[in-house]
Amino acid sequence: MKTAVVQSVCECQARLSAELDEQRRAVRGWARQRSRELSAPANVVRASGESFNVGWACPFCTRNTLRAFDGTTLVFQEKATPSVPPGSRATPRSSAPTQ
């Protein structure tokens, strides 16, 4: 899946980011402030036009932040898929007791 990342800054100075798919749907949103990173729900508004808006719920100050973006500036990159599926172990473990 190809995704693009948009970023903005909240009034509390947290850095807001959202990962968008090629249809400009929010895949995930997050916020960083100092060394902390928290989930920040993101929603795309008016995604069909040339410009669109992204809204975040900032987890640091609880503000709803809405920012406008130009769709022609998005750069989509292939999202790396993990070689080991989530939930499976990378190396098999033996059930034999260790000495």
PyMOL commands that set and color helices and strands:
alter all, ss='L'
color gray80, all
select helices_A, chain A and resi 71-73
alter helices_A, ss='H'
color red, helices_A
select strands_A, chain A and resi 2-9+15-21+26-33+36-39+42-45+51-57+64-70+77-78
alter strands_A, ss='S'
color yellow, strands_A
deselect
rebuild
show_as cartoon
